[in-house]
């Protein structure tokens, strides 16, 4: 047996692993910390991989001295996490290591670089008294945290002597100080789901738990889907624990991210708050993981390895031996199913935390009836009336439409052809500046006067997006101060903060936007939320369409009436009878969960069964089709033998993207191990047909 061992844990060193012989009888596995001979020195390294064969002469290889016992260091935590991800998500260990290990390459220092949150941290965050439900949730999690501390002390006492003995004679001391040690695997690791209605004070619960974790000398990872969605949460954490927080977000440069990771490594901060990449924070004394708004799609990586942060966070917590708290008003069905099965502990907040605050009144506006009455406006009569009243009272409103741009697409009235992107299989979107843009690859061209297919001059825009909604609102309510927040208005660094800060200071009456505006924000003066096309997401070709629609509408409705003034929500739809619309009006998560699970069980969809999605991509369409079909044909008998359902290959929803063609294969089975086995079988058969490696594979397990 041979071990590939890495010594220096940096991104630059990932391709420089060294091969050692594993002595007869030694038990070692990937991720273990080992003592090795290195030149004339005794060094500590990490096992990346074990192999039966090697390209070197065995007699020329040196042997491992042995495993280094003791507490699990931060480096070992991250190595083990990478090994687990490689096995779970079917990608190379090198890819996972580059994802898991924090960036180590310094970038030239910018002396003018300023933390974008600093200008908003002048206000003090006052600790709020908890109600009975909140207090029970805090105590439950802290009981788990205290048990993890007890488990840590016991494990460290047992292993400390062995660790010291193992380190004796080492020229580069392997001893782990009490400040560096972390918990042994799975000791104290417990999952909690904090399920609270919108405005129930989940953030205050997190803050109270975090306070004790910090006082115990532990560190915290606080995950958010994206800073623009939970901007006020970031501010509250930064204010409450001033000077102890590092922040990551997607708009940071490489140098800014490097500085935040370095602060974590040097122990200058105890909390890292950020999106999914923050789960890999270089903390050795990790005591708590918080994953706020766990249902958000932003937590799913779209590039290899296509990891699900919910699962990676749990594996990180298991390795570190610490509690993990998920929070959401609309939890993902998979997580709530685990809570129902008893694998996750459910903590419930059933009412709003702020005194006098109540859930808003939700009304459904049937756009079919509006049309019958002759109303062809974007606004229903009821929404238009409430907007006028809200403006008159000096209160604020939010208008939600989950589509940016001025018009959805441009189509010819003569031949019926829509103007499409030449590089992607999608229609171009018209913007108010007269430019047609592809929202996938960025291709842009000016609006033409004639149809490119038939030459007809009868070419016109159809549908509408946030730009057109803004234009119409300004015409309808010329006295209103209006802000728009979408991907187009927040391109520049600091764009999110500037818009949200201005609205929070009541410098605008109406905020128009996509899903950026309806999740996680707390604006006490907002008393009206209008959902312009509530059923838009129901038409998505995805079995999760109902779940995402319910989550989106419930979260959007939760922005209204968070102060003492009652709130109103208008849901405009062409499908008022759909259960996702009806149950979001009632804010009935439990009812939706039970109804949706009936649908999932009947068709064998997650979380009732596992669903493996295999995406094959290539620039050569004929080659892609031939290899995909032959690989599926060969795998079919093995799938049938395993009682698995194999479907495909099908064209992807967006078949061509940036001149690359994409095919999809689905495999369903109730057992995770069978799914992994069939995934490996598919990959092996594909490699046999694709010897030149012209096809790219991506896996996604739900």
N, C-alpha and C positions, 0 to 999 in steps of 0.2 A: 504493500500500500504506500502511496506517495501523497504528500501534502503540498499544495501551492500556498505559500505563506507571504503575506505582505507585511512590511516592517513599518514604513512611514505612512500614516493614514492621511494622505492628501490626494487631491484629484490628479495632480501631475504624476503621482507614483502608482496609479492604478494598473498601469501596464508593466510594472516591474515587480512581479511576484517571483519568489524564489522556490525551487523545488527541493524538498527534504524527504528522506525515508522516514516512515513511521515505524518505530521499533515493534518487534513482535509482542503482542499482548497489550499494547497501549491503546486505550479507548480515546479517540479524538473525533470531533465532528466539525463541520464548517461553522465558522463564527467563534470557535474557541480561541482563547489567548494561550499562546505557547511560548516556552523558553527555547531559544535556538542558538547554535553556534554561528557567529557571523564574523569572519576573519579571525582575529585573536580575541574577540569580545564575546560576551554572552548577552544576547539581545532578547527583547520581547516582540513577538509578532502575532498576527492573526491568521488563522486558517481560512482561506477563501474557498478551497475546493479539494476534494479527495479523489484520486484516480488510481486505477489498477495498473496502468502503464505509463511509461515516460519515454521521452525521446533521448534521455541521457543514459550513459552507462551507469547502472545501479551502484557499482563499486566506487564510483567517483562522487556519489551523493553523500552528504553528511546527514546524521540522524537528528531528529528532534530530541531535546533534553527531556521534555515533558510538558504537561499542561500546567498553567499557572492558576492555582486555586485561589479562592477568595471572592470578594465582592465583584460584581459586574461593573466594569468601567464604562464611561460614556462611549469610548471607541468600540468596545465589544457590543454594547447595545445596538449601535448603528450598523455594525457588521452583521449581527444576527438578523436585524430587521431587513437588510439587503438580501441576505440568503433566503429568508422567508418570502420576500416579494418576488424573487426570481422564480421560486417554485410555484407560488400562488398565481402569478400573472403571466407565466410562460415567456419571460424575456431573459436576456443574458444577465449573468451576475454583474458584468462590467457596467451595463446600462443601469442596473439597480444601484450599484455603488456610486455612480456619478449623480444619481438622483438623491440618494440618502445622505451622502457626505457633504457637509456644507462647503460652499465655495471657499477655496483657500488662496486664490490668486488676488493679490492686492492690486488695486487700480490707483493711478495717480491721485493724490489727495487734492480735493477741491476746497480751498480755504473758505469759500463762500457757501459751502454746503450747509444747509440748515434743516433741522428736523421739521417737516411740514406741519406737524401738530403743535409745535412750540408756541405759535402765535395765538392758539386757541386755549392754552393751558393757564391763562391768568386767573380764571375763575376757580374757586374752591369747590370740591365735590363733598357735599355733606352726607354723612352716614344716615340712612333712613331706618326708622324702627320697623321691624318685620311684623307681619301679621302671623297668626297661628300656623297657617299652612306653610308659609315661607320658613318659619322657625323650625317646623318639623322636618322640612327638606334639608335645611342646613345641618341639623343634628344628625340626620341619617347618614349623610355623606361624611361628616366629620368622624362619626363612629368607625366608618370604614377606613378613613385615613389614619386614625389612631391605631387601629389594628395593624395597618401596614407598617407603622413605626415600630410596634412591638415585634412584628415578624422580622423586621430588619435587624433589630438589636440581637435577637436570638440567633439569626443566621450569621451575623458578623462575629459574635462571640465564639461560635462553633468553628468558624473557618479562619479566624485571625491568626491562630498559632500555625496552622498549616501553610498559610500564605507567607508568614515570616520565614518559616523553615525553607520553603521553596525558593525564597529570594536570597537566601544566604549564599554568599560567594559570587553573587551577580555584580558585574561591574557597572551595570545601569539599573540601579535598584528598581525592582518590580513592586515594591511596597505601595499599597494604596492607602493614602491618608484618609482620615475620617471625613475630611472635606470633599474628597473625590468619590468615595464609595457610593454605590447605588444599591438598590434592593436586588435580591436574587430573583430569578424568574418566577412569576405568578404569585409570589408572596404578597398578599394585600391587594391584588388587582381585582377590582369589582367595577361593573358597569352600572350606571344609573341613567335613567331617562327622566329629565325634568320636563314634564308635559304641562304647560300652562297656557291659558288663553292669552291672546294679545293684550299687553299692558298689565300682566299679572305680576311683574316684578322679578322676572328670572335673572336679570342682570344683578340686582341687589343680592339675590341668593348666591350667585357666583362670587360676588365681592366679599361677602361674609365668610364663605368657605376659604377663599384665597388668603384672607387676613390671617387665619390660624395656620394655614400651610406655610406661609412666609415666616411667621413667628417660630415655627418649628425648624427653621433653617433649610427649608426645601424650596425647589424651583417649580415654575408653572409654565405650561404651554397653553395658550388661549387661542383656539382656532376660530376664525371667522371666514365666511365664504368669500368676501372681498370687502375692502375697506369702504367702498362706496355704498354697500348695502347695510353695513353696521357701523357707520361712521361715529354715531353718538356713543356706541358701546366702547369704541376705542378711546374716545375722549374721557369717558367716565373712569375706565381702568387707569388711564394715564394720570388723571387728576387724583384719584384715590391713592395710588401708590407712586407718587411723584418721584422721579429720579431712579425708579427701580424697573422701568419698563423699556424694552426695545420693541420697535414696530417694523414689520415687513409689509410691503404691498407691491403690486405688479408694476406700478409706475416708477419704482425706484431704479436707479442705475445700478450697474454691477458694483461700483465702488460703494454706494450707499448700503447695499445689501451686505457687502463684505464687512463694513464697519459694524453693522448690527450683530452679525455672527461673532465677530471678534469680541464685542462687549459681552456676549453670552459666554464665550469660551474663557474669558479672563475673569468672570465672576463679577463684572461691574453692574449687571442687572440680574434680577431673579425671575422676570416675567418676559416671555416673548409672545407678542400678539401679532397674528398675521394669518394669511390664507393657508391653503393645504401644505405648502412647503415648510411652514413653521413646525409641522409635526416632527421634522428632522432636526430640531434645535439641539445644539451641542451642550446639553445640560447633563451633568453627572449625578446631580442630587434631585432628580425629577420626583416631585411629590404629588402632582395633580395635572391631569389633562382635562381641559374644557373644550367642547365642540359645540359652539352656538349655532343655531339655525341649521341643524345637522341635515335637514331634508334638501338643502340647496344643491342644484345641479353643478354649481361651480366647484364643489368638492371632488368631482370626478375628473381625473386627469385624462386629457384627450390625446396625449402623446405617450409613446412607450417609455416605461411600463404604464399601462392604463390602469392605475390603481384607484381604488375606492378609499378615500380618506377615512371613512367610518371604520373600515376594517384595519387599515394600517395603524390608526390611532389606538385601537384595542390591542394590537400586537405590541406596539410600543409600550403601552401601559402594562401588559403582561410581563414583558422583559424587564421593565423598571420596577414592577411590583407596586404600582400605585393606582388609585381610583381614577376612573374616567367618567365625566359627566357630559351627557348629550343634552341639548336643550332645544325645544321647538314647540310652537303652538300647533303645528301640523306635521308631526313626525312622519318619516318615511314608513311605508307599510311594512318593509322588512324589519325595521327596528321595533315598531310597535308589536309586530308578530313575535319577536324575541321576548319582549316584555310580557306578552300574554302567555308564552311558554315558560316563563320564569327564569330565562337566561339573563335578562336585564331587569334591574329593580326599578319599578315605576314610582315616581314621585309626582303628585298632581297639584297644580294650582288652579282652582276652579273659578276664581273671581279676580277682578282687577285690583291692583294694589293701592292705587291712589284714592284717597277718600273722596267720595262723591262722583267718582268716575264709573260709568256704566258702559257695557257693550253697546255699540251703535244700533240704530233701527235700520234694517236692511229692506229695501223694496226692489222688486223685479219689474223692469220696464220691458214689455213685450214689443219689440221693434216691428213685428208683423202687424200689430194693431195700430202702431204709430203710422205705418205706411197706409193702412186703410183709411185713416183719418186725414190723409193728405200731407203728413209731416215727413218731408224728405231730408230734413236736417240731420246733422251728426248727433245733435242733442234731442233726447226725448223731451216732451213738454214738461214732465215732472222735474228732470234734471235742470232744464233751462230756468224753471221757476225757482228752484232751490239755489242755484248759482246767483241769481239776482238778489234773493233774500240774504244770502251769506255775505255778499259784497256790501249790501246796505248796512248790515250789522257790524261791519269791520272785522269779520272773521275770515279765516283762510280756507281754501279748497284745494283738492288735488284731483287731477284728471289723469287716469291711467289708460294707456293704449300700448300694447306690447308689440309695436311695429314702428320702427323709425322710418324717416324719409317723408317725401311729400305725397307720392303715389306708390302703390304696391308694385305695379308693372305698367308697361306701355304695350298696347295691342292694336293691331290693324283691324278696322271694322269691315274691311273688304275680304281679306283672306283669313282673318282670325288668328294669325300668328303673333305671339308675344315676342318682344325684343329680348334676346337672351345673351348672356355672357359668352364670348367665343371660347373661353377657357374652362367654364364650369357649366353644369347642366341646370342652371337657375336663371330666372328672369332678372333683368336689370331693374333697379329701383330708381325712380325719378326723385331728385331733390329740388328744393326751391330755386337753386341757382341755375337750373336748366341742365344739370349734369346727370347722366345716367350712371349709376355706380353698382358694382357687384359687391355685396356684403360678405363674400367669401374670400375673393382673391384681391380685391381692390381695383380691378379694371374699371376705367372710367371713359366716357365719351359724351360729347354734347348731343342733346336731343335733336334727332333728325326731322326733316320736314316731310319725308316720304318713307313708306314702308320698305325696309331693305329686302323683303322677300318678293313683293309683287309690284312695288313702285307706287302704290296708291297713296294719295295725300290724306286719306281718312285714317289718321293715326292719332290715338288719344290715350290719356292716362286713365287707369281704373284703380279703385280702392284708395286708401289713404293711410298715412302714417302720422307720426307725432308732429312733423313740420306742418302738414296740412291742418291738423287739429289746432296747432298754435295760431296759424293764420286765420282760421275760421273763428276761433275764440276771440281774437283781437277785433275782428269785424263785429261780432255779436256784442261784446262787452268792451267798448273802446276806453272806458274809464278804468279798467282793471290793469294792475301791474302784473305782468306775466313772466315767468321763468320756464325754460324748457331744459330737461335733463335727459339726455340719451347719449349713445356712443359718439354722436357727431359733436355735441356741445361740450364733451368732457375729454376730448383728445389730448389737450395740453395738460402738463403736470399741474396738479392743484385745482383742476377744473371741478372735480367732485366737491372738494371742501368749500370752494368759493360759492357754488350754487346753494349747497345745503346750509352754509352759514348765513347767506343772505336771506334765505327763506325762514330760518330759525329766528333771525332778528326782525322778522315781519317786514322786510323790505319789498315783499311781493305778496299779492293777494291770491294768485293761482299758480300752482306748480304742475306743469304738464310733463309727463315722461313715460318711459318704459318701466320694466320691473325694477329698475334702479331706485325708484322713488317709493315703492310700496312695502319694503321689507326692513324691519328693524328700526325705523325712524320714529322718534317721539316728538311731535310738534303739538303742544297743548292747545294752540289756537286753531287747529284744523278741525272743523266741524262737518265738513262735507267731502266725501270721496265719490267720484263718478267713474265707473268702469265702462268705457265706451263700447268695447266689443268683447264682452266677457266670455263668449263661447269660441273665440278665435282658436285657442289652443286645443279645443275638443276635436278639431279636424286633423290633428297631427297623426301621421301613420305610425303610432307607437302604442303599445299596450298600457303605458303609463300616462296616457293623455288625460284620462279622468282624474287621476291622482294629482297631476301637476296643475290642472285647472282648479280643482278644489283648494289646493295649497295656495295658489296665486290669489284667488278671490278672497279667501279667508284672511290671508296676510294683508291684502290691500284694504279690506274692510276694517282691519284692526288699527289703521292710521287715524280713524275718525273718533272724535269724542274722548280723547285721552286726558283732557282737562276736566273741569267741572261742568262745562257746557255740553249738553247731549249732542251726539253725532248722528248724521244721516249718511247712508250709503245707497247709491242707485246702481243696480246691476242691469245694464242694457244688453239684451240678448235676443237671438232668433230662436233659441231652444229653451224656453222657460221651464219646460216639463222635465228636462234632463236631471237625473238625481244629483249630479255634481253641482249643478246650479241651485237646485232646491235645498240641498243640505248645507251648502255654503251660506245661503240666506239664513238658515237656522243656526249657523256656527256649530254644527253638530258633527264633531270629528268621529266620535264613536259610531254614530249611525252610518257615516260614510265608510269607515273602516269595514264594518260588517257587510255592507252592500257590495263594496268593491272586492272583498275577499271571496264572496260567492262567485263573482265573475272570474277571479284568478284561479280558484279551485276547479271550476268547470273546464277551463281551457288549459290547465297545467302551467300557469305562468308564475314567476317569482312573486312572493316568497314561498309559494307552495311547492315549486320545483326549481331547480337551478337551470338557468338559461345561458348557454355559451354562444356568444356571437363571434364569428370568425370573419374578419374583413381581409380580402385579398386585393392588392392594388398593383397596377402595372401601367406603363405607358403604351404598351402594345395590346390593343383590345382583343385581337384574335388569339394571341398567346394566352391572355388571361382567361378567356372563355374555355379554351381547350384544356388547360391544366386544371382549372377549377372543376370542370365537369368530370374529368378522369379521376381526380382525387376523391371526389364525393362518391363516384361509382364504386371505387375500391373499398371505401370505408363503410358503405351501406350494410354489408353482411355482418360486420363486427358491431355496428350500432344496433342492429336487430337482435343479435345474440345477447347484448347487454340490456335489452329492452329499453333502449334510448330512442328518441324521436329525432331523426336527422332531416332537415329541410334545406332546400337550395340546390345549387347556387342561384341567388336572385341579384338583380341590379340593386345597388345601394339607393337610398332615397334621393341623394344627390349623386347620380351615377358618375359624372365627370367632374373632377375638382382640380383646378390648376393643371389641366391637360393630363391628368392621371385618372384612369378608369378604375371603378371599384365594384367588387362583387361581395355578397354576404352569404354566409352559411350559418344555420342555426342548429344547435344540438340541445335537447332538453332531457333531463333526468332528475330523479328525486335525490340521488346520492352525489355528493361533491366529488368523491374519489373516482366514480365512473366518468364524470365530466372531465377530470384531469387526465385520466387514462385515454379517453377518446381524443382529447386535444393533442396529446403527444403522438397518438397514432396518425392523426391528420397531418401533423407537421412532418413526420417521418415519410409518409407517402408523398407529400408535396415536394420534399427535397429530392426524391427519386425522379420526379418528372421535371423539376426546375433545377437542373444541375448547375446552371450558370447564375443562379440567384437573382433572376430578373423580377420575381414577384416579392412584394413586401407583405408580411403577415402582421395582423393586429388582433389581439384577443380581448374579450370583455366578458366577464362572468357576472351575472346578476342573480 
